[in-house]
Amino acid sequence: MSKSHRTWGGRFSEETDAFVARLNASVSYDKRMYAEDIDGSKAHASMLAKQGIISGEDLQEIHRGLEQIRREIESDEFQWRTELEDVHMNIESRLIELIGDAGARLHTARSRNDQVATDLRLWLLRHIERLKGSIDALQGALLQVARQDGDAILPGYTHLQRAQPILFAHHLLAYFEMFERDLGRFEDCAKRCNESPLGSAALAGTPFDLDRTMTAELLGFRQPMKNSLDGVADRDFAVEFTAAASLMMIHLSRLSEELVLWSSQEFAFVEIGDAFATGSSIMPQKKNPDIPELVRGKSGRVLGSFVSLLTTLKSLPLAYNKDMQEDKEALFDAADTVLDCVDATARLLPAIKVNSNAMRAACDAGFVTATDVADYLAQKSVPFRQAHHIVGGLVGWCIETNRTLTSLSLDEFRRFSDIFEADILDAVTVEASVAARTSPGGTAPSRVQSALDEAARRLASRTQSDPSPG
Ligand code: ARG
């Protein structure tokens, strides 16, 4: 291309090498910020006109030209050009092509440095809004399954060894709480992201008399950023987002891992809906839990984006450096991936078939009420450590003789301690064990029912009055 096509071409006498142009370009991935770029430019132009820096006619032309460009992009007619580097220069060049000098005045008192920081913040704020809606849906799906199948009793595990029986709803509500905190982290990130760098110009501000509060308000930002260097140099909002996204992916990976385990023949606690699984090309009996496996696997790439972004920023001198162009792919990929995984999990959960019989059988075979037997003795004033020892012997005997705790007679219990009375036969059941765990936050059905109601209320109050970020 001729050097005059490049908006910064004045100083340069040699053509950009084609290879360098390709490496330098970000348009292939930053064009997805076209709407934010156009909104940012319109706000900037409105402010320039109000301050008397450009004329009202120029402003009208700029707005008209930018809206035409928006239509061209949305109808796929826009010619994106790699040699124009990025979304900003592609749109600006087209604007100048369409409206001439008025278009060439748009970049007054602005730099691509504050432009890109503005676009990226706006893009992320809009993305967080969508993500919040998806997290609400995911939590809604957890509550739906908890209401349908929540009274199933399964072994709770520690060390992946059967530990104590719990309600399935209780297990699902644990994830509800994790996702609630994830949501809070995204909202927190949005608060700090919600300030406008526009007007920072290249790094030092500009001699033009800008109204930065006006552009901030037009774009929906809470306020302008206070320091022009900080405005163009930091990407901490992107780091915060990918950190929150990584943690949410880790939570999702744990749920996914459990679904993978539970849907195995070894557990058979759930069956994954056909729409979320595949068969094997060679082994006809198989149904593979692809979607939970993928969600589990994708947690790695989101964490990778987080590390990549932090590493890009590490030791970078102020203010803008071209390194920072590397922020976008990491941020976009993390943002797309976490949104996809939240959506996938929200759709997959209501489609699982819960096998409460298998859950129950695992409880019966697993000595999961051994703690209840020890508690029983402790309540009859046997010191807990002694009680623990007695029940350990009892369980060992059961294993040797191939018995379960619920199949023992009173006489058999009494071989291990004469403290046992007839009521042990009730206390040792899985239902009694669950019902006994009435401590706040515990798995007793009454506790779980009020936890479900409270969670539903929390979710409803949010989805009814969706507050804007910040
Ligand atoms: N494409 C660039 C980026 O994403 C825009 C900012 C370029 N600024 C500059 N001074 N070269 O970072």
Boltz pocket constraint, residues with backbone or C-beta under 6 A from the ligand:
constraints:
  - pocket:
      binder: B
      contacts: [[A, 24], [A, 26], [A, 30], [A, 85], [A, 86], [A, 112], [A, 113], [A, 116], [A, 320], [A, 321], [A, 322], [A, 324], [A, 325], [A, 326]]
      max_distance: 6.0
